């Protein structure tokens, strides 16, 4: 994925230098650069998630695991959808992806609270719960990167940025659990 990103970056530089694109062509060229970077970051998060999953799989099932699996399915789906939106030049599909990020954020909030509670109840689960927390945050960030791609697609196809504020429901930074 890193090599593909580097190749796209080089091609974009060549297009900009040699062809001096305008209007839609310029938007598409810049979007290709941004989208490649977002996909590279998604790949990095997937690799990190796979490494952390090895630790989690060795544990007994914990509260929050089912939600992480569901969250993973949603994350994969929105990445597939945003790629499809790009391939088909489908602005409506891009907006659907943009809105779907809120669902992943909600999963992340739920999982984060469950895992914090689980660590407080049984500290023998701290290692697995910590790994699961990182996995949940990785999946939440995948949603953010897919949303960035959706915004780029919208801009390429319409020439306008999405006016609304991005749906943000990630509240993990302010989550607390009382004993």
N, C-alpha and C positions, 0 to 999 in steps of 0.2 A: 504494500500500500504506500509506503514511503517513497519507493522508486517511481510509482505511478504519479504521485503528487509532484515529485521533482520533474518528471517528464512533461506533465501538463504545464507546470510553471515555466519551463523552458520554451515550450510551444507558444504559450501566451506572450512571452517576451518577444519572440520572433514575429508573431502576428502584429503586435503593437508597433514594433520597430519597422517592419517591412511594409505593412499594409495600411497602417494608420486608420483603423476602423472608426466609423461614426455611428451614432444613434443606436439602433437595435444591435448592430454588429459589435459595437463597443460594449454595450451592456452584456451581451452574450459572452464576450471574451473575458471580461472582468468577472462575471458570474462563474465561469468555468474555473477560474483561479480560486475563487472563494469556496465553491462547492468541493473542489478537490481537497482543499485544506480541511474542510469540515468532515469529509469522508475519511481523511487520514486520521483525524482526531477520534472519530468513531471507531476506527480500526484499533487505535491504541487503547481505547477504553475496553473494547472487546477482548483484547489480549490480556489486559490486567484483570478483567472479570474472570476469564478462564483460569488464570493462575490462582485467584482467590477461591474459586469454586472447588478446586482440589481439596482445600482444607475443610470447606463446608461439607462436602460430600462424605467425609470420614466421620461426621458427627451424627448423633441421633437426630431425627427430625425435630426442629425447633419451631416455636411460634414465630411466624413471619416468613417461613420458607415458602409456603404456598403463595403468599402475596408477591414474593420476589419472583417466583416462576411466572405468575400472571403479569407482573410488571415487565419481565423479560419478553414475553410474547407480544405485549403492546409495543415495546421498544422496537422489536424486530419488524412488526407490522408497519409502524410509522416510517421506519427507514425504507422498507420496501415500497410503501406508498409514495414517499417523496421522490424516490428514484423513478418510479412509474410516472409521477407528475412531471418530472424533468424530461423523461423520454417522450412522453405524449404531449408535452407543452400544455398541460392541463392546470390552469390557474385555480379552478374549483378544488381539485384534489390537493393542491399546495395549501390552500386555505384550510381544508379539513385537517391536514397534518399540523398546521400552525395551531389550530384549536385543540388538537389531541394531546398536546404537551401538558395541558392541565391535568389530564387523567393520570399521566405518569407522575406528576408532582404529587397528586393526592395519594397514589400508591406509596410513594417515598415517605410522605408524612406518616401514614399508617404504619409502615414497616419500621420506621425509625422509632416511633413511640413503643411499638411492641418489643423491639430489640432492647431498648433501654430498660423497659420493665423486666424483661427476661434476665438481663444481666444483674439487676438488683435482687431478683428473687433467688437466682441460683448462679453464684459467681463461677461455677465450673464451666459455664457456657460463654464466658467472656471472650475467649479467643474466636470461637465460631461466630458469635454475635457481632464482634468487631468486624470480622471479614464480611459478614452479611451486610453490615452497615455500609461498608465501602462498595460492595456490589450494588446495593440500592442506589447509592449516590452516583456510581458510574452509569447505571441505567437512566437515572434522572438527567444526567449530562448528555447521554445519547439523544434523549428527547430534545434537549436544548439545541444540540447541533443539527438535528433534523429540522427543527423550527427555523434555524438560521438558513438552511438550504431552501426551505419553503419561502422564506422572505426574499431570497435571491431570485427564485423562480418567478414569484409574483412581480418583482421589479423588472425582470427581463421581459415578461409577457405584457405588462401593462405600462411600463415606464414610470410607475408610481410606487412609492413605499407604502406598506400597510399602515393606515392612519391610526388604527387602534393600538392601545397599549398591549403588549404581549401578555397572553394569559399566564400568570405566575401564581402558583399555589404552593410552592416549596416553602414550608415553614420550619424545616429542620434546624435552622440556625437559632430559632427561638423556642425549640421544644424542651420542655422540662418534665420530669417525672417526680412525683412526691412519694416518699417512702411511707 
